[in-house]
Amino acid sequence: MPERGAFVFTLFFAAAVSPMTAAHHGFTNHFHPDRERMIAGSVAEFRFANPHVLIWVDVENDGEVQRWKVEMGGTSGLLSSGRMSGDSLMPGDRIEVVGHPSRHAVFELRANRVTLPDGREITSRNPYEPVPFLQRQE
């Protein structure tokens, strides 16, 4: 009888978790890991929220404006590392983005590097890299 209880619990847990896992996408399912593209333009909108920080960038191309959606990591990693915060970008700021293009949308990237108006570069980093403000001061 204990096996039946474990089976029922496992079945219940799998049913409860499956909607959450379906809501999020894997990187290689959505983006080309073997391709990179660079865009430069003006920030149209900046959304510093989870599950992904999003930036919409207006890029001029042959006199037409294309609105690109740029996806980054979550807010906690960017905040805790001191790389970015909710006031890092404002509409109208000129930025440059290098990232992996979407498999599904024409004007969408997963950012590897965002160059801010002041020249600072925000990069996607290994989560195990040292966090600047936690470093030992000598």
N, C-alpha and C positions, 0 to 999 in steps of 0.2 A: 503493500500500500504506500510506503514512503516514495517509491519511484513514481507513482501516479501523481502525487502532490508536486514533485519536482517537475514533472512533465507539464502539468497544468500551469505552474508558475512560469516556466520557460515560454510556453505558448502565449500566456497573458502578456509577459514582458515583451516578446517579439511583436505582438500586435500593437502594444502601446508605443513602442519606439519607432515602428516603421513609418508613420507619417512624418516624424521629425527627420529621419534620414532621407526621405524622398524630397524634403524641402530644400536641402542643400546639395550643391553640385560638386563633383570632383574637378580638380584643375584641368586634367587632360581631357575630360569629357567636354569641357566648354572652351578651352583655349588650346592653341597650337604650341606645344612646348618647344618645338624645333624651329619656330619662326619668331622674328623680332621686327618691330616697326617703331619708327620715331615720329611723333607728331609735336607740333608747337602751335600754341594759340592762346586765347583768352578764356579764363575761367567763367563759365556761364552760371554754374551752381556747384556748391561744395557741401556735401552731406557727411558730416563726421558722426557716423552711427554704425552700430553693428547690424548684421554680421559682417559687412564690408564697408569701408570708407569709400564713398563714390564722388567722383569729380566729373562734371560735364564740361567739355572744352570745345569752344568754337574755333574751328580750324578753317582758314581761308584756302581754297584750292581753285585756281583758275577763275577768280572772281566770285565763286560760290562759297557759302559758309556751310561746312559740315559740322554737325554736333556729335562729338565723340563721347562715349561713356567710358570712363576709366575706373577700374575696380582695383582696390588695394586690400590690405589685410584688415583685421579688426582693430577697433579703437584701443583696446587694452595694450596690445603689443606696441603700437605707435606711441601711446602716452607714456608707458613705463620706460621705454628706451629713450624718451626725450626727443624722438625724431619728428613728431608732428602732434598738433592739438587742434581743437575745434576752431581756433582763430588763425591757423597757419595760412589760409587762403581766403581771398575775398573776390567777389565778382569783378571782372575786369583785369585781374592779375594775369600777367603773361607767364606761362609755364611751358616747359618742354617735358614730354613723357616718352620713355622707351619701355616697350612692353610686348607681351605676346598677344597677337590678334585672336579674336573670337572665332570659333568654328561656325557660329550661327548668325552673328550680327555683323554687318559690314563695318560699322563705326564703333567698335568696342575693343578695348585692350585690358589686359591684366598687367598692371604696372610693375616693372622691375626697378625703374628709376624715375623719379619726378624731380625736376630742377625747379626750385622755387624762384620767385622774382629777385630775391637777395643773393641768388647763386648757390644756396645750400642745396645739397642733393639728398633726397629721401630715397633710400634703397630698400628693397626687400632683403631681409637679412635672416641668417640662421637664428632660430630662437634661442640657441645655446651660446650665442656670442655674448660677451660681457656687456652689461648695461652701464653707460657712462657714469651716472651718479652713484652707482654702487661700487665703483672702483676704489681701491685703497689709495689714499693720498699720501705721498711720500714726502 
